[in-house]
């Protein structure tokens, strides 16, 4: 089975764009962000300001998810429109749109779970962990924990992958300068406005806290997108193929309806990886059409629970690429197994 065969099942109906829907959802996210930021700046109580700031961080995450679809060309037929609106929607998360788009679309979606190319949430093998310095091991242990996973995105994706990244080609260097100039200008303007309106604490509550909440949220979400005791990563192109990387290497996670509504079905990840042209508001129906075609594949679909999160973070710490097994830091081995009670193949409840 090839990816092209599965994409043909989705067909034109799954790619149908609705500009009004995209504009309406963007306006909703902007409104939620504006209300939360206003509260973070003007609320009379510092604790209440932080609460509003955390709410703004969720709105920033929603804006980022919307921009993510724009970056894939899923929302508008006009590429320039998608690029302009996507750039603006990513500003509160301090993500340079073009630079992020290049790494995400070409690297992650080009070679999902092939760790020689796709380095997002790439697990260390036991040998690498044993050879690392105590400080490096500490940092790795932090990012592989439920509470500390935001460190992975902050350090490896944002700092190493975007701040320190130096492209080789002239066009990529130009895109990097352009993206960072816009992002930096936004950061300075947002911090200055917050300071004028409410002082230093307002800057922390309205700019820094939303960014940190977003960083944690997107790290947690993307970790669950491709990490589970039954999912594997690949160290060699000879053992990897696109169907395993995109279809069986991603997850479908059933979450509460308000979360689906707020975060644009971000947890319905398998159909997105199968075909990035599917807009977020058609992922559910696209999955329904795809289910019969992927019935013979090991597609993971489960309901998100605190128990599942604990198990996944506890077992998925080190990965032995030679035999495809996860291993915890305490060396308890967990063989990649068919999805059981923690990961069933239940029908998506759309």
C-alpha positions as semicolon CSV with decimal commas, in nm:
position;residue;x (nm);y (nm);z (nm)
1;X;0,000;0,000;0,000
2;X;0,126;0,345;-0,093
3;X;0,047;0,688;0,046
4;X;-0,088;0,791;-0,293
5;X;-0,347;0,513;-0,280
6;X;-0,470;0,631;0,059
7;X;-0,474;0,996;-0,046
8;X;-0,690;0,902;-0,343
9;X;-0,952;0,775;-0,098
10;X;-0,983;1,123;0,053
11;X;-1,042;1,276;-0,288
12;X;-1,137;1,636;-0,371
13;X;-1,415;1,640;-0,108
14;X;-1,160;1,610;0,170
15;X;-0,961;1,906;0,036
16;X;-1,261;2,137;-0,007
17;X;-1,176;2,477;0,136
18;X;-1,417;2,710;0,313
19;X;-1,268;3,059;0,330
20;X;-1,549;3,189;0,550
21;X;-1,491;2,911;0,802
22;X;-1,119;2,986;0,810
23;X;-1,178;3,361;0,859
24;X;-1,440;3,298;1,128
25;X;-1,216;3,064;1,326
26;X;-0,923;3,304;1,297
27;X;-1,140;3,589;1,422
28;X;-1,252;3,375;1,716
29;X;-0,894;3,294;1,812
30;X;-0,790;3,658;1,784
31;X;-1,085;3,766;1,998
32;X;-1,002;3,509;2,269
33;X;-0,640;3,622;2,265
34;X;-0,731;3,991;2,282
35;X;-0,967;3,942;2,577
36;X;-0,715;3,730;2,768
37;X;-0,425;3,969;2,705
38;X;-0,635;4,266;2,811
39;X;-0,710;4,090;3,138
40;X;-0,344;4,000;3,182
41;X;-0,249;4,366;3,151
42;X;-0,534;4,541;3,332
43;X;-0,658;4,300;3,600
44;X;-0,606;4,458;3,946
45;X;-0,472;4,140;4,108
46;X;-0,134;3,994;4,005
47;X;-0,261;3,637;4,043
48;X;-0,562;3,713;3,824
49;X;-0,325;3,863;3,569
50;X;-0,133;3,536;3,556
51;X;-0,457;3,341;3,512
52;X;-0,549;3,562;3,219
53;X;-0,195;3,515;3,086
54;X;-0,236;3,137;3,097
55;X;-0,565;3,174;2,910
56;X;-0,387;3,386;2,652
57;X;-0,136;3,103;2,613
58;X;-0,417;2,865;2,515
59;X;-0,542;3,122;2,263
60;X;-0,186;3,154;2,128
61;X;-0,180;2,776;2,081
62;X;-0,508;2,792;1,888
63;X;-0,368;3,068;1,665
64;X;-0,057;2,861;1,603
65;X;-0,261;2,556;1,503
66;X;-0,461;2,770;1,259
67;X;-0,138;2,909;1,114
68;X;-0,002;2,554;1,090
69;X;-0,280;2,464;0,846
70;X;-0,220;2,787;0,654
71;X;0,147;2,690;0,623
72;X;0,043;2,361;0,461
73;X;-0,173;2,544;0,206
74;X;-0,483;2,372;0,343
75;X;-0,689;2,685;0,413
76;X;-0,662;2,907;0,105
77;X;-0,604;2,859;-0,264
78;X;-0,411;3,187;-0,263
79;X;-0,065;3,102;-0,125
80;X;0,017;3,466;-0,054
81;X;-0,298;3,510;0,155
82;X;-0,214;3,201;0,358
83;X;0,144;3,319;0,410
84;X;0,043;3,668;0,528
85;X;-0,232;3,550;0,764
86;X;-0,023;3,257;0,887
87;X;0,266;3,491;0,965
88;X;0,037;3,720;1,165
89;X;-0,127;3,430;1,352
90;X;0,213;3,295;1,458
91;X;0,342;3,623;1,598
92;X;0,210;3,580;1,958
93;X;0,388;3,241;1,979
94;X;0,714;3,406;1,863
95;X;0,754;3,151;1,583
96;X;0,916;3,285;1,263
97;X;0,663;3,160;1,008
98;X;0,878;3,091;0,703
99;X;1,157;2,933;0,903
100;X;0,914;2,714;1,094
101;X;0,731;2,622;0,774
102;X;1,051;2,503;0,606
103;X;1,150;2,274;0,891
104;X;0,802;2,142;0,960
105;X;0,682;2,081;0,605
106;X;1,002;1,947;0,453
107;X;1,175;1,776;0,742
108;X;0,903;1,650;0,974
109;X;0,639;1,577;0,711
110;X;0,895;1,459;0,461
111;X;1,044;1,188;0,683
112;X;0,819;1,140;0,987
113;X;0,978;0,918;1,256
114;X;1,298;0,863;1,054
115;X;1,536;1,004;1,313
116;X;1,831;1,058;1,079
117;X;1,621;1,339;0,925
118;X;1,318;1,412;1,147
119;X;1,462;1,521;1,480
120;X;1,136;1,627;1,649
121;X;1,096;1,416;1,965
122;X;1,376;1,188;1,848
123;X;1,440;0,946;2,136
124;X;1,792;0,862;2,245
125;X;1,904;0,500;2,239
126;X;2,049;0,347;2,560
127;X;2,406;0,374;2,429
128;X;2,375;0,746;2,353
129;X;2,222;0,807;2,695
130;X;2,498;0,614;2,874
131;X;2,770;0,806;2,689
132;X;2,619;1,151;2,752
133;X;2,744;1,387;3,023
134;X;2,547;1,410;3,350
135;X;2,416;1,754;3,248
136;X;2,304;1,630;2,907
137;X;2,132;1,330;3,064
138;X;1,955;1,560;3,310
139;X;1,829;1,781;3,028
140;X;1,709;1,479;2,834
141;X;1,530;1,334;3,138
142;X;1,354;1,667;3,194
143;X;1,225;1,686;2,837
144;X;1,102;1,325;2,847
145;X;0,881;1,401;3,150
146;X;0,518;1,513;3,153
147;X;0,598;1,829;3,348
148;X;0,922;1,916;3,171
149;X;0,839;1,833;2,808
150;X;0,819;2,202;2,720
151;X;1,198;2,211;2,752
152;X;1,220;1,996;2,437
153;X;1,037;2,250;2,224
154;X;1,206;2,549;2,384
155;X;1,559;2,412;2,355
156;X;1,561;2,184;2,053
157;X;1,290;2,330;1,828
158;X;1,278;2,702;1,905
159;X;1,634;2,774;2,020
160;X;1,842;2,524;1,821
161;X;1,604;2,483;1,529
162;X;1,509;2,846;1,471
163;X;1,711;3,095;1,679
164;X;2,054;2,938;1,621
165;X;1,975;2,783;1,282
166;X;2,191;2,916;0,999
167;X;2,064;2,809;0,654
168;X;2,309;2,724;0,381
169;X;2,126;2,871;0,082
170;X;2,091;3,242;0,009
171;X;1,713;3,223;-0,025
172;X;1,676;3,047;0,311
173;X;1,902;3,303;0,479
174;X;1,684;3,577;0,333
175;X;1,369;3,405;0,460
176;X;1,527;3,366;0,803
177;X;1,614;3,735;0,827
178;X;1,268;3,838;0,708
179;X;1,085;3,601;0,946
180;X;1,289;3,697;1,249
181;X;1,265;4,070;1,175
182;X;0,884;4,048;1,184
183;X;0,878;3,823;1,491
184;X;1,128;4,042;1,679
185;X;0,937;4,358;1,593
186;X;0,618;4,202;1,731
187;X;0,794;4,094;2,052
188;X;0,932;4,443;2,112
189;X;0,600;4,613;2,030
190;X;0,394;4,375;2,247
191;X;0,630;4,404;2,543
192;X;0,648;4,783;2,512
193;X;0,270;4,820;2,497
194;X;0,224;4,594;2,799
195;X;0,488;4,784;2,995
196;X;0,332;5,122;2,920
197;X;-0,013;4,995;3,018
198;X;0,081;4,799;3,329
199;X;0,451;4,790;3,402
200;X;0,691;4,498;3,419
201;X;0,443;4,255;3,574
202;X;0,208;4,315;3,280
203;X;0,489;4,223;3,040
204;X;0,538;3,896;3,226
205;X;0,165;3,817;3,239
206;X;0,070;3,926;2,886
207;X;0,379;3,832;2,682
208;X;0,607;3,589;2,866
209;X;0,347;3,366;3,034
210;X;0,140;3,313;2,714
211;X;0,458;3,219;2,528
212;X;0,561;2,972;2,797
213;X;0,213;2,818;2,814
214;X;0,212;2,781;2,436
215;X;0,559;2,626;2,445
216;X;0,447;2,365;2,696
217;X;0,115;2,297;2,521
218;X;0,264;2,246;2,176
219;X;0,542;2,027;2,317
220;X;0,290;1,808;2,501
221;X;0,063;1,781;2,196
222;X;0,338;1,698;1,948
223;X;0,487;1,444;2,188
224;X;0,157;1,256;2,196
225;X;0,123;1,285;1,819
226;X;0,403;1,033;1,757
227;X;0,502;0,880;2,090
228;X;0,334;0,581;2,254
229;X;0,455;0,242;2,385
230;X;0,317;0,082;2,067
231;X;0,472;0,328;1,820
232;X;0,829;0,308;1,694
233;X;1,098;0,529;1,543
234;X;1,343;0,435;1,268
235;X;1,717;0,490;1,243
236;X;1,763;0,365;0,886
237;X;1,595;0,457;0,559
238;X;1,600;0,088;0,467
239;X;1,360;-0,002;0,751
240;X;1,136;0,305;0,714
241;X;0,863;0,368;0,461
242;X;0,617;0,657;0,420
243;X;0,309;0,458;0,522
244;X;0,467;0,344;0,849
245;X;0,605;0,691;0,916
246;X;0,289;0,889;0,843
247;X;0,003;0,649;0,910
248;X;0,112;0,400;1,175
249;X;0,368;0,641;1,320
250;X;0,106;0,901;1,416
251;X;-0,194;0,890;1,647
252;X;-0,565;0,962;1,671
253;X;-0,654;1,083;2,020
254;X;-1,009;1,127;2,141
255;X;-1,039;1,440;2,355
256;X;-1,329;1,643;2,494
257;X;-1,535;1,838;2,243
258;X;-1,437;2,180;2,384
259;X;-1,070;2,091;2,331
260;X;-1,139;1,978;1,975
261;X;-1,327;2,303;1,909
262;X;-1,065;2,526;2,067
263;X;-0,757;2,360;1,913
264;X;-0,897;2,289;1,567
265;X;-0,893;1,908;1,595
266;X;-0,517;1,904;1,646
267;X;-0,536;1,561;1,811
268;X;-0,681;1,402;1,497
269;X;-0,332;1,365;1,358
270;X;-0,321;1,055;1,136
271;X;-0,535;1,193;0,849
272;X;-0,336;1,516;0,863
273;X;-0,010;1,326;0,818
274;X;-0,158;1,117;0,543
275;X;-0,260;1,428;0,348
276;X;-0,165;1,777;0,468
277;X;-0,405;1,935;0,217
278;X;-0,702;1,837;0,438
279;X;-0,821;2,147;0,632
280;X;-0,860;2,099;1,007
281;X;-1,240;2,130;0,980
282;X;-1,255;1,830;0,742
283;X;-1,022;1,596;0,931
284;X;-1,306;1,410;1,103
285;X;-1,497;1,334;0,783
286;X;-1,174;1,251;0,602
287;X;-1,091;0,999;0,871
288;X;-1,434;0,836;0,836
289;X;-1,368;0,784;0,465
290;X;-1,017;0,654;0,534
291;X;-1,101;0,405;0,807
292;X;-1,198;0,116;0,576
293;X;-0,883;0,171;0,366
294;X;-0,650;0,151;0,667
295;X;-0,834;-0,130;0,846
296;X;-0,540;-0,367;0,789
297;X;-0,284;-0,124;0,928
298;X;-0,180;-0,079;1,289
299;X;-0,342;0,263;1,334
300;X;-0,346;0,381;1,694
301;X;-0,661;0,546;1,823
302;X;-0,728;0,597;2,194
303;X;-0,902;0,822;2,442
304;X;-0,677;1,065;2,627
305;X;-0,664;0,994;3,001
306;X;-0,423;1,087;3,277
307;X;-0,334;0,717;3,309
308;X;-0,240;0,698;2,941
309;X;-0,022;1,006;2,974
310;X;0,158;0,862;3,279
311;X;0,220;0,529;3,107
312;X;0,348;0,689;2,788
313;X;0,594;0,920;2,962
314;X;0,706;0,639;3,197
315;X;0,774;0,384;2,922
316;X;0,880;0,597;2,625
317;X;1,213;0,728;2,749
318;X;1,485;0,546;2,555
319;X;1,444;0,356;2,229
320;X;1,646;0,058;2,110
321;X;1,645;0,101;1,733
322;X;1,796;-0,243;1,673
323;X;1,494;-0,433;1,805
324;X;1,230;-0,160;1,806
325;X;1,169;-0,156;2,181
326;X;1,113;0,125;2,427
327;X;1,309;0,128;2,749
328;X;1,266;0,331;3,065
329;X;1,551;0,503;3,245
330;X;1,537;0,225;3,502
331;X;1,599;-0,026;3,221
332;X;1,252;-0,185;3,230
333;X;1,196;-0,296;2,872
334;X;0,864;-0,250;2,700
335;X;0,818;-0,439;2,376
336;X;0,626;-0,260;2,104
337;X;0,289;-0,429;2,129
338;X;-0,054;-0,413;1,965
339;X;-0,278;-0,143;2,105
340;X;-0,463;-0,280;2,406
341;X;-0,678;-0,125;2,679
342;X;-0,473;0,196;2,671
343;X;-0,489;0,229;2,296
344;X;-0,788;0,077;2,121
345;X;-0,894;0,095;1,758
346;X;-1,235;0,235;1,848
347;X;-1,428;0,432;1,591
348;X;-1,369;0,805;1,595
349;X;-1,656;0,980;1,766
350;X;-1,691;1,281;1,540
